[in-house]
């Protein structure tokens, strides 16, 4: 962030009397809401820190770190005493009077837009660090940032600030900075997620190409049976340590049969007959394996198309959320795709088999969704008996359409409680007491209307 822009923003912020709410809404983004319900986003990501103003209604993540607790308890509902730029540097410091305790307390919060040392620090009246967004050790910098440590001042900037360059439309600047940030976020996220989905589709294509056909499996089954019969006829010749059996088969041809490892001699025949049965059974149902993989490819192709069409970073994260390692360990669901919408768990079947699985996993009060009149993924919203907000229903309906259909247009999505869905043959269902929302494929939710039961 440029120093002259920060100076202009500091002057602009002096019109506000108090900070109504302070919270972290993304990993590196802090939202301050001032009197008059004016909110600004402070992006404290190293290398691209900035301040934005936007009407985005993106729901915040839930952060419970000590920094977030103190941000709420000390900064929210605090009176603004002054706003300064210490040493004329790229540091925006709010001098506050916190009134959340039994008596008023002077504190400050400073946003440091200083390149690799970008940080947000809450300070006591005498400059002692209360908490910070990032802790910095002595090994990393001359300036230690830890609770209960006196914060050293940054060295003065090499250039003196020119106060003549303050003719800036701050409102326009803040909005333009957000648009620039959002464009960059969208393209970076889109590129990352498309690469991930493309790799997944490529793996599925390789699995599909490697599947044996029915004739090959039947030939394999006959081979196991023939070998089993020859071995049984010559079982008296097989020693426990033999690796091969060389003999004459029933057609008078000399054969060399590899004996299975770790199988007792008197069980070799049963072992090979079992393998023959498995190969024969797989030959009978290999078409199901193929259909299962093909429908997963279609599912991820629809997801790929939806990501290409997404218009915001929030929409991209909704379509393909990124989870940390701890979350991945906790949530391992093989029989469907797992998503989160504003804290609600969403399960989506990628094919007919998985559609049946998600129906089985759902509880009576969970919400079931399906695109009307079109073969589509079945979607379950886990409610834990809570009443779902309308925007969660709308976003889930969009997911249901995005994962089922590529063609643009308006689609009706029916939804009801799982208790009113009756499974018929395969993944076909009958359902009752449902409602309908209309979803536009380009991502804009349309009207909502109740259907007759």
C-alpha positions, 0 to 999 in steps of 0.5 A: 500500500502506498504511503500517500493513499494510507494517509488519505484513508487515515483522514477519511477514517477520522469521521467515525466515532467508534468501532462497532465490530471487529472480527477476522473474516478470512485467514489474513483479512480483518473487518472493522465495522464503524458507526453507520454500519460502514465496514472496511476490510483490512487485508494483511497478507504479506506482499499484497496488503491493502484496505477495501470497501465492498458490499460482499455478503460473504459469510465469515469463518469462525476463528477462535484463536486468542487474537480473535477473542481479544479482537472481539472483547477489546476492539469491538464497541470501542471509541475512536480517540485518534488515528495516526501514522507513527513515524509517517510510515505505512502503519495505521494506528487506531487509538481507542477507548475500550468500554467492554470492561467494568472501567474504560481502558486505553488501548490501540490496534495498529495495522502495519502494511510493511511488506514481509513484516505486515501484521496487526498488533493490539497494544496496551496504553504503554506499548506492551503487546497484548496480542498479534495476528502473527507472532515473530521470534528474535531469530526471524527479526530484530523486532519481537512480536509476542504478548507481554513484550514491549513493541519496538518502533519501526525505523523511519521510512527512507523518504519523507511523506509529501503531504501535498498528495492527498487529493484522493477520492478515498471511497473510489480508491477503496472500492477499486482496490477490492475489485483488483483484489477480487480479480486476482483472487478469482484467477488464482483460485480458478487456476488452482482448482481447475488444475486439481479437477483436471488431474482427478479427471485424468486419473479417472480416464486412466482407470477407465482405460485400464479396465479389462473387457468382458471377454478378457475376464472370461478368458482369465476365469477359464484359465484359472479353472483349467489350471485348478483342474490340472493341479488337482489331477497332479496334486500328489506331485506338488511339494510344499516348496515348489513354485511351478508345476510342469506337466501335461494338460488334458489336451496333451500339451506340456504346461508350466503352471505358477503355483500361488504363494502362501497357499497350502498344497491341499488348498491350491485348487480351491484358491484357483476356483475362487479366483475363477469365480471372481473373474467370472463375476467381475466379467458379468458386472464390469459394465457397472464399474465402467458406468460408475467411473464414467458418471464420476467423470461427468460429475467432475466435468460439470464441476470443471465447467462450473468453476470456469463459469464462477464469477467470485472467489466465494463462489469458487471456494463454495464449489471446491473448498480447500480444507486443511490436513486436520479437516481432511483427517476428520472428514473421509467420506468415500461414497460421496463428495463433501462440501460445507456451506456456511458451516452446514455439511453437504453430501452429494452423490456422484453417480447412482450408487453414491446417490443411494449411499447419501440417502442411507447416510441422511437422517430424517430431518436432513434436507434432500435435494434433486433437480426436477425432471432431469437425472441429477445428483442427490444432495443432502444438507445435514441439519442437526435438527436446525432450521436452515437459512434461506441462503443455504438452501439457495446455495445448495440448490446451485451446487445441485444444478452445477454438478448435474448440468452443463447447459445454461438455463433456469432449472427447478430444484425440489427439496424436502426432509429426508423422511419424506423421500422413499427409495424405489428401484436403484436411486429412483425415489418418490417424495412428498411435502416438498418445496421448489426453488428455481436456479439459474445456471449462471449462478444467480438464484431466482424466485422461491415458491411452495409446491402443493403436496 
